[in-house]
Amino acid sequence: MIQAGKHTVDLATQVALEAFKVGADPAILYESDEYFYGQFKHLTEDQLRKTSAHCLGIADYAQSYVWIGGVENPAPMRRVPKNKWSAMFQGEEAHYRKNLEKKQKQVNVALGAVTRARAKTYGFTFAKWKRMVEEAIATDYPSIRRTGGVLSGLFQRPAEVRVRADNGTDLRFRLAGESRTPFVDDGIIGDEDLAVGNTTTSLPAGAVYVAPVEDSAKGTVVSDVRIPQVGTLIEGLAWTFRDGRVVDFAAKRNLQNAQLNYAAGTGAKDMFGAFGIGLNRKIVPGYLDSFYARGTVSIGIGDNQSFGGANTSSYGFNAYNSHATVTIDGKPIVEEGRLAA
């Protein structure tokens, strides 16, 4: 199943043709901006909370998904009422759970999100952004795999982790060891990935991440990277943890857009859930792919079922720090944003 909008139909068609060449059975799911925003205009909150029968039906038989960028223009997202965003996220919950159950392979193609309208909305320079994403897709993947393998080995030990930065970040937590397999996102979903339940990747790719011991987090993490979200930039996102639970949730700007569906979220929405380090040298943090920027540390809260964690929730979010120092059992892994491996 290949998702496309008006601006990505040609790319989706090329993906479908490549699928034909290997004997696959592709279909293109067309979702224009008009379609996406129309649901908020015409459906009630109760209707948005009802999971689409089409999505659930497709999930019964689809073996792979290719997501190509979403809407062309995110600016109208600013006008969508927060309660309708929350209702839509609740409606997607059953679809997400079915994807976990069926273990379909999924890839997100970030090039589809690189549009002039999105660049204007977020204040990006379009040509610079497009060039960066293209270079990041064409990066040195063997190097990413080697570095990812080294970090994966470190992440799979029961160890104490500390993340510090000059902006007030000072977070401590534990890694669980062999009971939590780290995932290396290297642009390929291979047999080894499938064996451990790693069914997702992205282009560009380049990250290693793991579900840590959820109730072990204590301290504060502050994002020094702006996070594009629903047509706005979230700045200075900060979480303070006690026994793994968020006891203070703040931001310098656009806090409410980091908390879409948080109030209505179910389960372990406020629990520490993820730790990751980016590996891609070509990605500059602050665009849409900060998770993959080499040396950038990701800390997540909420649902982490998709990579072997214990948190079940309808909410999840990541914060990023591009200048952090990370130690594992006292050994520096990242020093002020520079990856040592």
ROVOGU-105189 format. One record per residue (C-alpha): residue number from 1; x, y, z; chain. Coordinates in nm, 4 decimals. Example, Ala and Ser with C-alpha at 12.3 -4.5 7.8 and 13.67 -1.06 7.14 Angstrom:
2
<nunu seq="1" east="1.2300" north="-0.4500" up="0.7800" mol="A"/>
<nunu seq="2" east="1.3670" north="-0.1060" up="0.7140" mol="A"/>
% end
This chain:
341
<nunu seq="1" east="0.0000" north="0.0000" up="0.0000" mol="A"/>
<nunu seq="2" east="0.1550" north="0.3293" up="-0.1140" mol="A"/>
<nunu seq="3" east="0.0152" north="0.6535" up="0.0282" mol="A"/>
<nunu seq="4" east="0.0299" north="0.9622" up="-0.1937" mol="A"/>
<nunu seq="5" east="-0.1066" north="1.3140" up="-0.2318" mol="A"/>
<nunu seq="6" east="-0.1263" north="1.5461" up="-0.5316" mol="A"/>
<nunu seq="7" east="0.2381" north="1.6426" up="-0.5007" mol="A"/>
<nunu seq="8" east="0.3675" north="1.2849" up="-0.4634" mol="A"/>
<nunu seq="9" east="0.1638" north="1.0928" up="-0.7223" mol="A"/>
<nunu seq="10" east="0.4592" north="1.0692" up="-0.9622" mol="A"/>
<nunu seq="11" east="0.6923" north="0.9396" up="-0.6908" mol="A"/>
<nunu seq="12" east="0.4276" north="0.6929" up="-0.5705" mol="A"/>
<nunu seq="13" east="0.3877" north="0.5694" up="-0.9275" mol="A"/>
<nunu seq="14" east="0.7619" north="0.5084" up="-0.9552" mol="A"/>
<nunu seq="15" east="0.7533" north="0.3123" up="-0.6295" mol="A"/>
<nunu seq="16" east="0.4614" north="0.1060" up="-0.7631" mol="A"/>
<nunu seq="17" east="0.6518" north="0.0294" up="-1.0852" mol="A"/>
<nunu seq="18" east="0.9511" north="-0.0915" up="-0.8826" mol="A"/>
<nunu seq="19" east="0.7132" north="-0.3105" up="-0.6814" mol="A"/>
<nunu seq="20" east="0.5791" north="-0.4640" up="-1.0030" mol="A"/>
<nunu seq="21" east="0.9354" north="-0.5465" up="-1.1097" mol="A"/>
<nunu seq="22" east="0.9798" north="-0.7774" up="-0.8090" mol="A"/>
<nunu seq="23" east="0.6394" north="-0.9398" up="-0.8478" mol="A"/>
<nunu seq="24" east="0.4598" north="-0.7440" up="-0.5744" mol="A"/>
<nunu seq="25" east="0.0976" north="-0.6256" up="-0.5873" mol="A"/>
<nunu seq="26" east="0.1016" north="-0.2474" up="-0.5225" mol="A"/>
<nunu seq="27" east="-0.1934" north="-0.0136" up="-0.4767" mol="A"/>
<nunu seq="28" east="-0.1815" north="0.3641" up="-0.4369" mol="A"/>
<nunu seq="29" east="-0.3925" north="0.5228" up="-0.1624" mol="A"/>
<nunu seq="30" east="-0.4629" north="0.8813" up="-0.2706" mol="A"/>
<nunu seq="31" east="-0.5037" north="1.1389" up="0.0086" mol="A"/>
<nunu seq="32" east="-0.4980" north="1.4998" up="-0.1095" mol="A"/>
<nunu seq="33" east="-0.4818" north="1.8043" up="0.1184" mol="A"/>
<nunu seq="34" east="-0.8499" north="1.8652" up="0.0467" mol="A"/>
<nunu seq="35" east="-0.9297" north="1.5132" up="0.1629" mol="A"/>
<nunu seq="36" east="-0.7176" north="1.5403" up="0.4786" mol="A"/>
<nunu seq="37" east="-0.8566" north="1.8734" up="0.5955" mol="A"/>
<nunu seq="38" east="-1.2082" north="1.7797" up="0.4872" mol="A"/>
<nunu seq="39" east="-1.2394" north="1.5242" up="0.7654" mol="A"/>
<nunu seq="40" east="-1.1975" north="1.7980" up="1.0264" mol="A"/>
<nunu seq="41" east="-1.4460" north="2.0231" up="0.8521" mol="A"/>
<nunu seq="42" east="-1.7248" north="1.7712" up="0.8002" mol="A"/>
<nunu seq="43" east="-1.6899" north="1.5064" up="1.0710" mol="A"/>
<nunu seq="44" east="-1.7895" north="1.5439" up="1.4346" mol="A"/>
<nunu seq="45" east="-1.5548" north="1.4502" up="1.7170" mol="A"/>
<nunu seq="46" east="-1.7457" north="1.1256" up="1.7707" mol="A"/>
<nunu seq="47" east="-1.7107" north="1.0414" up="1.4010" mol="A"/>
<nunu seq="48" east="-1.3385" north="1.1152" up="1.4063" mol="A"/>
<nunu seq="49" east="-1.2974" north="0.8811" up="1.7027" mol="A"/>
<nunu seq="50" east="-1.4362" north="0.5930" up="1.4975" mol="A"/>
<nunu seq="51" east="-1.1569" north="0.4071" up="1.3211" mol="A"/>
<nunu seq="52" east="-1.1960" north="0.3989" up="0.9434" mol="A"/>
<nunu seq="53" east="-1.3280" north="0.0643" up="0.8190" mol="A"/>
<nunu seq="54" east="-1.1120" north="0.1141" up="0.5086" mol="A"/>
<nunu seq="55" east="-0.7935" north="0.1427" up="0.7180" mol="A"/>
<nunu seq="56" east="-0.8789" north="-0.1648" up="0.9228" mol="A"/>
<nunu seq="57" east="-0.9741" north="-0.3618" up="0.6141" mol="A"/>
<nunu seq="58" east="-0.6522" north="-0.2757" up="0.4328" mol="A"/>
<nunu seq="59" east="-0.4530" north="-0.3709" up="0.7417" mol="A"/>
<nunu seq="60" east="-0.6035" north="-0.7203" up="0.7219" mol="A"/>
<nunu seq="61" east="-0.4223" north="-0.7978" up="0.3971" mol="A"/>
<nunu seq="62" east="-0.1481" north="-0.5382" up="0.3333" mol="A"/>
<nunu seq="63" east="0.2027" north="-0.6701" up="0.3944" mol="A"/>
<nunu seq="64" east="0.3919" north="-0.3453" up="0.3426" mol="A"/>
<nunu seq="65" east="0.3206" north="0.0284" up="0.3586" mol="A"/>
<nunu seq="66" east="0.5090" north="0.3140" up="0.1939" mol="A"/>
<nunu seq="67" east="0.4219" north="0.6574" up="0.3350" mol="A"/>
<nunu seq="68" east="0.5246" north="0.9461" up="0.1105" mol="A"/>
<nunu seq="69" east="0.5157" north="1.2682" up="0.3013" mol="A"/>
<nunu seq="70" east="0.1579" north="1.3452" up="0.4033" mol="A"/>
<nunu seq="71" east="-0.0020" north="1.6788" up="0.3164" mol="A"/>
<nunu seq="72" east="0.1595" north="1.9355" up="0.0902" mol="A"/>
<nunu seq="73" east="0.0701" north="2.2389" up="0.3020" mol="A"/>
<nunu seq="74" east="0.0656" north="2.2105" up="0.6839" mol="A"/>
<nunu seq="75" east="-0.0377" north="2.5739" up="0.7449" mol="A"/>
<nunu seq="76" east="-0.4146" north="2.4954" up="0.7728" mol="A"/>
<nunu seq="77" east="-0.3332" north="2.2591" up="1.0607" mol="A"/>
<nunu seq="78" east="-0.3078" north="2.5662" up="1.2826" mol="A"/>
<nunu seq="79" east="-0.6824" north="2.6219" up="1.2402" mol="A"/>
<nunu seq="80" east="-0.7903" north="2.2682" up="1.3283" mol="A"/>
<nunu seq="81" east="-0.9440" north="2.2688" up="1.6797" mol="A"/>
<nunu seq="82" east="-0.7316" north="2.0810" up="1.9324" mol="A"/>
<nunu seq="83" east="-1.0263" north="1.8639" up="2.0349" mol="A"/>
<nunu seq="84" east="-1.0610" north="1.7418" up="1.6758" mol="A"/>
<nunu seq="85" east="-0.6926" north="1.6546" up="1.6587" mol="A"/>
<nunu seq="86" east="-0.7374" north="1.4552" up="1.9771" mol="A"/>
<nunu seq="87" east="-1.0420" north="1.2764" up="1.8381" mol="A"/>
<nunu seq="88" east="-0.8588" north="1.1865" up="1.5171" mol="A"/>
<nunu seq="89" east="-0.5630" north="1.0427" up="1.7115" mol="A"/>
<nunu seq="90" east="-0.8040" north="0.8349" up="1.9188" mol="A"/>
<nunu seq="91" east="-0.9592" north="0.7081" up="1.5967" mol="A"/>
<nunu seq="92" east="-0.6188" north="0.5956" up="1.4702" mol="A"/>
<nunu seq="93" east="-0.5483" north="0.3915" up="1.7820" mol="A"/>
<nunu seq="94" east="-0.7190" north="0.0711" up="1.6628" mol="A"/>
<nunu seq="95" east="-0.5412" north="0.0970" up="1.3271" mol="A"/>
<nunu seq="96" east="-0.2039" north="0.1310" up="1.5015" mol="A"/>
<nunu seq="97" east="-0.2793" north="-0.1697" up="1.7215" mol="A"/>
<nunu seq="98" east="-0.3696" north="-0.3799" up="1.4194" mol="A"/>
<nunu seq="99" east="-0.0435" north="-0.2810" up="1.2483" mol="A"/>
<nunu seq="100" east="0.1438" north="-0.4006" up="1.5576" mol="A"/>
<nunu seq="101" east="-0.0474" north="-0.7265" up="1.5537" mol="A"/>
<nunu seq="102" east="0.0041" north="-0.7922" up="1.1826" mol="A"/>
<nunu seq="103" east="0.3682" north="-0.6756" up="1.1822" mol="A"/>
<nunu seq="104" east="0.3533" north="-0.5138" up="0.8388" mol="A"/>
<nunu seq="105" east="0.6715" north="-0.3604" up="0.7032" mol="A"/>
<nunu seq="106" east="0.6552" north="0.0194" up="0.6850" mol="A"/>
<nunu seq="107" east="0.8795" north="0.2856" up="0.5340" mol="A"/>
<nunu seq="108" east="0.8420" north="0.6620" up="0.5503" mol="A"/>
<nunu seq="109" east="0.9841" north="0.8530" up="0.2514" mol="A"/>
<nunu seq="110" east="1.0676" north="1.1988" up="0.3866" mol="A"/>
<nunu seq="111" east="1.1261" north="1.3499" up="0.0433" mol="A"/>
<nunu seq="112" east="0.7485" north="1.3659" up="0.0008" mol="A"/>
<nunu seq="113" east="0.7291" north="1.6113" up="0.2928" mol="A"/>
<nunu seq="114" east="0.9756" north="1.8530" up="0.1308" mol="A"/>
<nunu seq="115" east="0.7409" north="2.1085" up="-0.0240" mol="A"/>
<nunu seq="116" east="0.7591" north="2.4823" up="-0.0789" mol="A"/>
<nunu seq="117" east="0.4410" north="2.5303" up="0.1260" mol="A"/>
<nunu seq="118" east="0.5844" north="2.3391" up="0.4222" mol="A"/>
<nunu seq="119" east="0.9142" north="2.5286" up="0.3965" mol="A"/>
<nunu seq="120" east="0.7247" north="2.8595" up="0.4028" mol="A"/>
<nunu seq="121" east="0.5118" north="2.7496" up="0.6991" mol="A"/>
<nunu seq="122" east="0.8107" north="2.6524" up="0.9129" mol="A"/>
<nunu seq="123" east="1.0570" north="2.9140" up="0.7905" mol="A"/>
<nunu seq="124" east="1.2874" north="2.6680" up="0.6124" mol="A"/>
<nunu seq="125" east="1.4902" north="2.7559" up="0.3030" mol="A"/>
<nunu seq="126" east="1.3354" north="2.5187" up="0.0501" mol="A"/>
<nunu seq="127" east="1.6407" north="2.4599" up="-0.1724" mol="A"/>
<nunu seq="128" east="1.8716" north="2.3996" up="0.1236" mol="A"/>
<nunu seq="129" east="1.6241" north="2.1638" up="0.2888" mol="A"/>
<nunu seq="130" east="1.5629" north="1.9655" up="-0.0307" mol="A"/>
<nunu seq="131" east="1.9357" north="1.9293" up="-0.0961" mol="A"/>
<nunu seq="132" east="1.9946" north="1.8112" up="0.2599" mol="A"/>
<nunu seq="133" east="1.7242" north="1.5436" up="0.2418" mol="A"/>
<nunu seq="134" east="1.8460" north="1.4182" up="-0.0977" mol="A"/>
<nunu seq="135" east="2.2052" north="1.3953" up="0.0299" mol="A"/>
<nunu seq="136" east="2.0890" north="1.2255" up="0.3492" mol="A"/>
<nunu seq="137" east="1.9003" north="0.9623" up="0.1485" mol="A"/>
<nunu seq="138" east="2.2142" north="0.8971" up="-0.0596" mol="A"/>
<nunu seq="139" east="2.4408" north="0.8716" up="0.2458" mol="A"/>
<nunu seq="140" east="2.6904" north="0.6013" up="0.3466" mol="A"/>
<nunu seq="141" east="2.4582" north="0.3278" up="0.4737" mol="A"/>
<nunu seq="142" east="2.7330" north="0.0686" up="0.5394" mol="A"/>
<nunu seq="143" east="2.8895" north="0.3178" up="0.7818" mol="A"/>
<nunu seq="144" east="2.5520" north="0.3700" up="0.9499" mol="A"/>
<nunu seq="145" east="2.5122" north="-0.0052" up="0.9907" mol="A"/>
<nunu seq="146" east="2.8584" north="-0.0450" up="1.1422" mol="A"/>
<nunu seq="147" east="2.8106" north="0.2383" up="1.3903" mol="A"/>
<nunu seq="148" east="2.4581" north="0.1224" up="1.4644" mol="A"/>
<nunu seq="149" east="2.5890" north="-0.2247" up="1.5428" mol="A"/>
<nunu seq="150" east="2.8437" north="-0.0877" up="1.7906" mol="A"/>
<nunu seq="151" east="2.5852" north="0.1273" up="1.9690" mol="A"/>
<nunu seq="152" east="2.3311" north="-0.1543" up="1.9644" mol="A"/>
<nunu seq="153" east="2.5775" north="-0.3693" up="2.1550" mol="A"/>
<nunu seq="154" east="2.6180" north="-0.0965" up="2.4163" mol="A"/>
<nunu seq="155" east="2.2419" north="-0.0436" up="2.4397" mol="A"/>
<nunu seq="156" east="2.1845" north="-0.4140" up="2.5039" mol="A"/>
<nunu seq="157" east="2.3744" north="-0.4193" up="2.8316" mol="A"/>
<nunu seq="158" east="2.2135" north="-0.3491" up="3.1706" mol="A"/>
<nunu seq="159" east="2.3745" north="-0.0116" up="3.2292" mol="A"/>
<nunu seq="160" east="2.3303" north="0.3350" up="3.3760" mol="A"/>
<nunu seq="161" east="2.2875" north="0.6190" up="3.1270" mol="A"/>
<nunu seq="162" east="2.3297" north="0.9897" up="3.1879" mol="A"/>
<nunu seq="163" east="2.2349" north="1.2621" up="2.9381" mol="A"/>
<nunu seq="164" east="2.3597" north="1.6153" up="3.0114" mol="A"/>
<nunu seq="165" east="2.3669" north="1.9487" up="2.8283" mol="A"/>
<nunu seq="166" east="2.4237" north="2.3147" up="2.9102" mol="A"/>
<nunu seq="167" east="2.0557" north="2.4014" up="2.8544" mol="A"/>
<nunu seq="168" east="1.9436" north="2.2344" up="3.1789" mol="A"/>
<nunu seq="169" east="1.9320" north="1.8756" up="3.0580" mol="A"/>
<nunu seq="170" east="2.0443" north="1.6261" up="3.3221" mol="A"/>
<nunu seq="171" east="1.8676" north="1.2922" up="3.2942" mol="A"/>
<nunu seq="172" east="1.9596" north="0.9535" up="3.4386" mol="A"/>
<nunu seq="173" east="1.8034" north="0.6161" up="3.3565" mol="A"/>
<nunu seq="174" east="1.8808" north="0.2465" up="3.3130" mol="A"/>
<nunu seq="175" east="1.9008" north="0.0167" up="3.0146" mol="A"/>
<nunu seq="176" east="1.7334" north="-0.3203" up="3.0658" mol="A"/>
<nunu seq="177" east="1.9921" north="-0.5391" up="2.8952" mol="A"/>
<nunu seq="178" east="1.9172" north="-0.8392" up="2.6755" mol="A"/>
<nunu seq="179" east="1.5444" north="-0.8318" up="2.7495" mol="A"/>
<nunu seq="180" east="1.5126" north="-0.5183" up="2.5329" mol="A"/>
<nunu seq="181" east="1.6573" north="-0.5519" up="2.1823" mol="A"/>
<nunu seq="182" east="1.7772" north="-0.2200" up="2.0361" mol="A"/>
<nunu seq="183" east="1.6521" north="-0.1373" up="1.6872" mol="A"/>
<nunu seq="184" east="1.8915" north="-0.0060" up="1.4226" mol="A"/>
<nunu seq="185" east="1.7145" north="0.1980" up="1.1544" mol="A"/>
<nunu seq="186" east="1.9515" north="0.1693" up="0.8583" mol="A"/>
<nunu seq="187" east="1.7157" north="0.2036" up="0.5601" mol="A"/>
<nunu seq="188" east="1.6639" north="-0.1712" up="0.5154" mol="A"/>
<nunu seq="189" east="1.4144" north="-0.4075" up="0.6771" mol="A"/>
<nunu seq="190" east="1.6080" north="-0.7335" up="0.6561" mol="A"/>
<nunu seq="191" east="1.5638" north="-1.0818" up="0.7949" mol="A"/>
<nunu seq="192" east="1.7582" north="-0.9925" up="1.1093" mol="A"/>
<nunu seq="193" east="1.5272" north="-0.6961" up="1.1695" mol="A"/>
<nunu seq="194" east="1.2144" north="-0.9034" up="1.1185" mol="A"/>
<nunu seq="195" east="1.3452" north="-1.1678" up="1.3591" mol="A"/>
<nunu seq="196" east="1.3493" north="-0.9135" up="1.6427" mol="A"/>
<nunu seq="197" east="1.0276" north="-0.7357" up="1.5409" mol="A"/>
<nunu seq="198" east="1.1867" north="-0.4313" up="1.3734" mol="A"/>
<nunu seq="199" east="0.9436" north="-0.3695" up="1.0865" mol="A"/>
<nunu seq="200" east="0.9885" north="0.0029" up="1.0157" mol="A"/>
<nunu seq="201" east="1.2454" north="0.2247" up="0.8488" mol="A"/>
<nunu seq="202" east="1.2735" north="0.5602" up="0.6808" mol="A"/>
<nunu seq="203" east="1.4482" north="0.7335" up="0.3932" mol="A"/>
<nunu seq="204" east="1.6648" north="0.9052" up="0.4992" mol="A"/>
<nunu seq="205" east="1.7511" north="0.6648" up="0.7798" mol="A"/>
<nunu seq="206" east="2.0158" north="0.6375" up="1.0475" mol="A"/>
<nunu seq="207" east="1.9391" north="0.5837" up="1.4155" mol="A"/>
<nunu seq="208" east="1.9641" north="0.3311" up="1.6955" mol="A"/>
<nunu seq="209" east="1.6984" north="0.3303" up="1.9664" mol="A"/>
<nunu seq="210" east="1.5710" north="0.1197" up="2.2499" mol="A"/>
<nunu seq="211" east="1.2976" north="0.0942" up="2.5104" mol="A"/>
<nunu seq="212" east="1.4796" north="0.1610" up="2.8421" mol="A"/>
<nunu seq="213" east="1.3611" north="0.0715" up="3.1908" mol="A"/>
<nunu seq="214" east="1.0543" north="0.2931" up="3.1992" mol="A"/>
<nunu seq="215" east="1.0369" north="0.3747" up="3.5689" mol="A"/>
<nunu seq="216" east="1.4111" north="0.4439" up="3.6015" mol="A"/>
<nunu seq="217" east="1.4180" north="0.7981" up="3.4588" mol="A"/>
<nunu seq="218" east="1.4928" north="1.0845" up="3.6937" mol="A"/>
<nunu seq="219" east="1.5901" north="1.4400" up="3.6112" mol="A"/>
<nunu seq="220" east="1.5162" north="1.6787" up="3.3263" mol="A"/>
<nunu seq="221" east="1.5555" north="1.6795" up="2.9499" mol="A"/>
<nunu seq="222" east="1.5244" north="2.0038" up="2.7523" mol="A"/>
<nunu seq="223" east="1.5050" north="2.0052" up="2.3734" mol="A"/>
<nunu seq="224" east="1.7459" north="2.2438" up="2.2023" mol="A"/>
<nunu seq="225" east="1.5940" north="2.1563" up="1.8653" mol="A"/>
<nunu seq="226" east="1.2787" north="2.3181" up="1.7291" mol="A"/>
<nunu seq="227" east="1.0125" north="2.0561" up="1.6566" mol="A"/>
<nunu seq="228" east="0.7793" north="2.1169" up="1.3594" mol="A"/>
<nunu seq="229" east="0.4284" north="2.0110" up="1.4553" mol="A"/>
<nunu seq="230" east="0.0865" north="2.0859" up="1.2999" mol="A"/>
<nunu seq="231" east="0.2020" north="2.4037" up="1.1273" mol="A"/>
<nunu seq="232" east="0.3974" north="2.5474" up="1.4231" mol="A"/>
<nunu seq="233" east="0.7429" north="2.5143" up="1.5766" mol="A"/>
<nunu seq="234" east="0.7623" north="2.3819" up="1.9326" mol="A"/>
<nunu seq="235" east="1.0578" north="2.5416" up="2.1107" mol="A"/>
<nunu seq="236" east="1.2254" north="2.4473" up="2.4386" mol="A"/>
<nunu seq="237" east="1.0189" north="2.1364" up="2.5062" mol="A"/>
<nunu seq="238" east="1.1089" north="2.0120" up="2.8555" mol="A"/>
<nunu seq="239" east="1.0157" north="1.7128" up="3.0698" mol="A"/>
<nunu seq="240" east="1.1095" north="1.6502" up="3.4319" mol="A"/>
<nunu seq="241" east="1.0887" north="1.2877" up="3.5432" mol="A"/>
<nunu seq="242" east="1.0480" north="1.1233" up="3.8806" mol="A"/>
<nunu seq="243" east="1.0474" north="0.7424" up="3.8938" mol="A"/>
<nunu seq="244" east="0.9985" north="0.7422" up="3.5179" mol="A"/>
<nunu seq="245" east="0.6889" north="0.9601" up="3.5220" mol="A"/>
<nunu seq="246" east="0.6654" north="1.3144" up="3.3845" mol="A"/>
<nunu seq="247" east="0.5995" north="1.5501" up="3.6754" mol="A"/>
<nunu seq="248" east="0.6518" north="1.8702" up="3.4773" mol="A"/>
<nunu seq="249" east="0.5700" north="1.9202" up="3.1072" mol="A"/>
<nunu seq="250" east="0.6724" north="2.2583" up="2.9669" mol="A"/>
<nunu seq="251" east="0.7875" north="2.4437" up="2.6553" mol="A"/>
<nunu seq="252" east="0.8982" north="2.7958" up="2.5712" mol="A"/>
<nunu seq="253" east="0.6648" north="2.8118" up="2.2733" mol="A"/>
<nunu seq="254" east="0.3646" north="2.6160" up="2.1395" mol="A"/>
<nunu seq="255" east="0.3406" north="2.3752" up="2.4324" mol="A"/>
<nunu seq="256" east="-0.0183" north="2.2903" up="2.3385" mol="A"/>
<nunu seq="257" east="0.0973" north="2.1378" up="2.0100" mol="A"/>
<nunu seq="258" east="0.3251" north="1.8959" up="2.1926" mol="A"/>
<nunu seq="259" east="0.0242" north="1.7902" up="2.3974" mol="A"/>
<nunu seq="260" east="-0.2261" north="1.7077" up="2.1242" mol="A"/>
<nunu seq="261" east="-0.4253" north="1.4138" up="2.2625" mol="A"/>
<nunu seq="262" east="-0.2238" north="1.4218" up="2.5881" mol="A"/>
<nunu seq="263" east="-0.5202" north="1.5103" up="2.8112" mol="A"/>
<nunu seq="264" east="-0.7392" north="1.2445" up="2.6496" mol="A"/>
<nunu seq="265" east="-0.4532" north="0.9990" up="2.6053" mol="A"/>
<nunu seq="266" east="-0.4860" north="0.6561" up="2.7581" mol="A"/>
<nunu seq="267" east="-0.2453" north="0.4414" up="2.9539" mol="A"/>
<nunu seq="268" east="0.1214" north="0.5264" up="3.0101" mol="A"/>
<nunu seq="269" east="0.1116" north="0.8605" up="2.8293" mol="A"/>
<nunu seq="270" east="0.3406" north="1.0289" up="3.0844" mol="A"/>
<nunu seq="271" east="0.5969" north="0.7489" up="3.1215" mol="A"/>
<nunu seq="272" east="0.9528" north="0.7521" up="2.9940" mol="A"/>
<nunu seq="273" east="0.9565" north="0.5321" up="2.6858" mol="A"/>
<nunu seq="274" east="1.2452" north="0.5753" up="2.4431" mol="A"/>
<nunu seq="275" east="1.6136" north="0.6556" up="2.4087" mol="A"/>
<nunu seq="276" east="1.7854" north="0.6959" up="2.0729" mol="A"/>
<nunu seq="277" east="2.0903" north="0.8410" up="1.8997" mol="A"/>
<nunu seq="278" east="2.0995" north="0.9623" up="1.5389" mol="A"/>
<nunu seq="279" east="2.3616" north="0.8308" up="1.2950" mol="A"/>
<nunu seq="280" east="2.3152" north="1.0184" up="0.9645" mol="A"/>
<nunu seq="281" east="2.5959" north="1.2694" up="0.9008" mol="A"/>
<nunu seq="282" east="2.4029" north="1.4580" up="0.6334" mol="A"/>
<nunu seq="283" east="2.0976" north="1.5518" up="0.8409" mol="A"/>
<nunu seq="284" east="2.0851" north="1.8896" up="1.0122" mol="A"/>
<nunu seq="285" east="1.8625" north="1.8871" up="1.3238" mol="A"/>
<nunu seq="286" east="1.5649" north="2.1227" up="1.3342" mol="A"/>
<nunu seq="287" east="1.3844" north="2.0091" up="1.0207" mol="A"/>
<nunu seq="288" east="1.1509" north="1.7076" up="1.0135" mol="A"/>
<nunu seq="289" east="1.4169" north="1.4373" up="1.0577" mol="A"/>
<nunu seq="290" east="1.6027" north="1.5381" up="1.3746" mol="A"/>
<nunu seq="291" east="1.5677" north="1.1809" up="1.5043" mol="A"/>
<nunu seq="292" east="1.8275" north="1.0714" up="1.2447" mol="A"/>
<nunu seq="293" east="2.0818" north="1.3571" up="1.2791" mol="A"/>
<nunu seq="294" east="2.4189" north="1.2163" up="1.3823" mol="A"/>
<nunu seq="295" east="2.4860" north="1.2720" up="1.7519" mol="A"/>
<nunu seq="296" east="2.1379" north="1.4028" up="1.8267" mol="A"/>
<nunu seq="297" east="1.9829" north="1.2364" up="2.1309" mol="A"/>
<nunu seq="298" east="1.6134" north="1.1485" up="2.1315" mol="A"/>
<nunu seq="299" east="1.4105" north="1.0983" up="2.4476" mol="A"/>
<nunu seq="300" east="1.0521" north="0.9794" up="2.4172" mol="A"/>
<nunu seq="301" east="0.7492" north="0.9423" up="2.6386" mol="A"/>
<nunu seq="302" east="0.4318" north="0.7395" up="2.5969" mol="A"/>
<nunu seq="303" east="0.3687" north="0.4315" up="2.3849" mol="A"/>
<nunu seq="304" east="0.6726" north="0.2164" up="2.3032" mol="A"/>
<nunu seq="305" east="0.5082" north="-0.1152" up="2.2172" mol="A"/>
<nunu seq="306" east="0.6388" north="-0.1058" up="1.8591" mol="A"/>
<nunu seq="307" east="0.9978" north="-0.1582" up="1.9779" mol="A"/>
<nunu seq="308" east="0.9484" north="-0.3909" up="2.2694" mol="A"/>
<nunu seq="309" east="0.8618" north="-0.1585" up="2.5575" mol="A"/>
<nunu seq="310" east="0.6026" north="-0.1962" up="2.8314" mol="A"/>
<nunu seq="311" east="0.4166" north="0.1325" up="2.7722" mol="A"/>
<nunu seq="312" east="0.0758" north="0.1070" up="2.6095" mol="A"/>
<nunu seq="313" east="-0.0792" north="0.4436" up="2.5307" mol="A"/>
<nunu seq="314" east="-0.2606" north="0.6413" up="2.2631" mol="A"/>
<nunu seq="315" east="0.0010" north="0.9171" up="2.3059" mol="A"/>
<nunu seq="316" east="0.3694" north="0.9409" up="2.2252" mol="A"/>
<nunu seq="317" east="0.6180" north="1.2213" up="2.1617" mol="A"/>
<nunu seq="318" east="0.9945" north="1.2801" up="2.1291" mol="A"/>
<nunu seq="319" east="1.2256" north="1.5587" up="2.2432" mol="A"/>
<nunu seq="320" east="1.5704" north="1.6138" up="2.0878" mol="A"/>
<nunu seq="321" east="1.9035" north="1.7495" up="2.2069" mol="A"/>
<nunu seq="322" east="2.1768" north="1.8099" up="1.9493" mol="A"/>
<nunu seq="323" east="2.4498" north="1.9216" up="2.1939" mol="A"/>
<nunu seq="324" east="2.4187" north="1.6609" up="2.4682" mol="A"/>
<nunu seq="325" east="2.6854" north="1.4494" up="2.6325" mol="A"/>
<nunu seq="326" east="2.5849" north="1.0865" up="2.6893" mol="A"/>
<nunu seq="327" east="2.7632" north="0.8372" up="2.9105" mol="A"/>
<nunu seq="328" east="2.6858" north="0.4669" up="2.9531" mol="A"/>
<nunu seq="329" east="2.8239" north="0.3362" up="3.2816" mol="A"/>
<nunu seq="330" east="3.0445" north="0.6457" up="3.2840" mol="A"/>
<nunu seq="331" east="3.1889" north="0.5921" up="2.9343" mol="A"/>
<nunu seq="332" east="3.1276" north="0.8844" up="2.6925" mol="A"/>
<nunu seq="333" east="2.9268" north="0.7822" up="2.3866" mol="A"/>
<nunu seq="334" east="2.8329" north="1.1302" up="2.2691" mol="A"/>
<nunu seq="335" east="3.0257" north="1.4423" up="2.3677" mol="A"/>
<nunu seq="336" east="2.8452" north="1.7747" up="2.3161" mol="A"/>
<nunu seq="337" east="2.6634" north="1.6342" up="2.0151" mol="A"/>
<nunu seq="338" east="2.9625" north="1.4576" up="1.8613" mol="A"/>
<nunu seq="339" east="2.9235" north="1.0825" up="1.8336" mol="A"/>
<nunu seq="340" east="3.2296" north="0.9006" up="1.9620" mol="A"/>
<nunu seq="341" east="3.1595" north="0.5685" up="1.7871" mol="A"/>
% end
